[in-house]
Amino acid sequence: MPKRTRLLIDPAVQWAMVRRVLIHWGLFLVCLVSLGALVRVLLEVGNEPFSSVWRSAILSQIPVIGVMLVMMPLFLRDTMKLSNRFAGPMFRLRTSLRGLATGHPRSPIKFREEDFWQEAASDFNQVLEQVERLQAENDSLRSQLAEQPEMCETP
């Protein structure tokens, strides 16, 4: 099966994940910078005035902030790729279920090898086989019934 070309399969779910990663990333950055600055302040507070030490401690965190800013797009891209591994299968399953419910032509589904929830595809395919078998049986019974002479004649 070809690789996905779309970055967003289920935007509501995937943007929720991006927001969550950004919140975690932001909290991590604040904690990291605060901890680094606090350690620096504690080590130098006796030698210089506090305001000077605090300013120096914050400025010393600029490389950490820079690295975190450079890494953020990589975190988000990886999150989006990972989310495709479950958003893609659920999108395909929802589409197939909608087709099954509305009577549109349908075929068995197969997820990409790296996708999560492979057993959901197998379960759907079993249900699809049973629905098709029952529909064929129903059609056969209807045609047999149509061919039968009237069994119940009114007296």
C-alpha positions in Angstrom: 0.0 0.0 0.0 1.5 3.4 -0.9 2.6 5.9 1.8 0.3 8.5 3.0 0.6 11.9 1.3 -1.8 13.8 3.4 -0.5 15.2 6.7 -4.0 15.6 8.2 -6.3 12.7 8.0 -8.7 13.6 10.9 -8.0 17.3 11.6 -10.1 17.5 14.8 -8.2 14.6 16.5 -4.8 15.6 15.0 -5.0 19.3 15.9 -6.0 18.3 19.4 -2.8 16.2 19.6 -0.8 19.1 18.3 -2.2 21.5 20.9 -1.5 19.0 23.6 2.1 18.5 22.4 2.6 22.3 22.3 1.3 22.7 25.8 3.6 20.0 27.1 6.5 21.5 25.1 5.8 24.9 26.5 5.6 23.6 30.1 8.8 21.7 29.6 10.6 24.8 28.2 9.4 26.9 31.1 10.6 24.3 33.6 13.9 23.8 31.9 14.7 27.5 31.6 13.5 28.2 35.2 15.5 25.4 36.6 18.6 26.4 34.7 18.2 30.0 35.8 17.5 29.1 39.4 20.7 26.9 39.6 22.7 29.8 38.2 21.2 32.3 40.6 21.9 30.1 43.6 25.5 29.6 42.5 26.2 33.3 41.9 23.9 35.2 44.3 26.6 35.9 46.9 29.1 37.5 44.5 26.9 40.0 42.6 23.7 41.9 43.1 20.5 39.8 42.7 19.2 41.7 39.7 22.4 41.3 37.8 22.6 37.6 38.6 19.0 37.1 37.6 19.5 38.8 34.3 22.7 36.9 33.6 20.9 33.6 34.5 18.0 34.3 32.1 20.4 35.3 29.3 22.4 32.1 29.8 19.3 30.2 28.9 19.1 31.6 25.4 20.9 28.6 23.8 18.4 26.2 25.5 15.5 28.3 24.3 17.0 28.3 20.8 17.5 24.5 20.7 13.9 24.0 21.9 12.5 26.4 19.3 14.5 24.5 16.5 13.2 21.2 17.8 9.6 22.2 18.1 8.7 21.7 14.4 10.4 18.3 14.5 8.3 17.3 17.5 5.1 18.4 15.8 5.9 16.7 12.5 6.6 13.4 14.3 3.4 13.8 16.3 1.5 14.3 13.1 3.1 11.2 11.5 2.4 9.1 14.5 -1.2 10.3 14.7 -1.7 9.3 11.0 -1.1 5.7 12.1 -4.4 5.7 14.0 -6.3 8.6 12.4 -5.9 7.0 8.9 -7.3 3.6 9.9 -10.2 5.2 11.8 -11.0 7.4 8.8 -11.0 4.4 6.5 -13.1 2.4 8.9 -15.6 5.2 9.4 -15.9 5.7 5.6 -16.4 1.9 5.1 -19.0 1.8 7.8 -20.9 4.7 6.3 -20.8 3.0 2.9 -22.1 -0.2 4.5 -24.9 1.6 6.3 -26.0 3.5 3.2 -25.8 0.4 0.9 -23.1 1.8 -1.3 -20.7 -0.7 -2.9 -18.0 -1.7 -0.5 -15.0 -3.9 -0.4 -12.8 -5.4 2.4 -10.5 -2.9 4.0 -6.8 -3.2 4.6 -4.7 -0.8 6.7 -1.1 0.1 6.0 1.4 -2.3 7.6 2.6 0.4 10.1 -0.9 1.5 11.1 -2.4 0.7 14.5 -5.6 -1.3 15.0 -5.0 -3.9 12.3 -7.6 -6.2 14.1 -10.3 -3.5 13.5 -9.9 -4.1 9.7 -10.2 -7.9 10.2 -13.3 -7.4 12.4 -14.9 -5.1 9.8 -14.1 -7.6 7.0 -15.7 -10.4 8.9 -18.8 -8.3 9.5 -18.8 -7.3 5.8 -18.7 -10.9 4.8 -21.6 -11.8 7.1 -23.7 -8.8 5.9 -23.1 -9.8 2.2 -23.9 -13.4 2.9 -27.2 -12.4 4.7 -28.1 -10.0 1.9 -27.5 -12.7 -0.7 -29.6 -15.1 1.3 -32.3 -12.5 1.7 -32.3 -11.8 -2.0 -32.5 -15.5 -2.7 -35.5 -16.0 -0.3 -37.3 -13.0 -1.9 -36.9 -14.4 -5.4 -38.1 -17.8 -4.2 -41.1 -16.2 -2.5 -41.9 -14.2 -5.6 -41.8 -17.5 -7.7 -44.2 -19.3 -5.4 -47.9 -19.3 -6.2 -50.1 -17.6 -3.8 -50.3 -19.9 -0.8 -52.9 -18.0 1.0 -56.0 -17.4 -1.1 -58.8 -15.6 0.5 -62.0 -17.7 0.8 
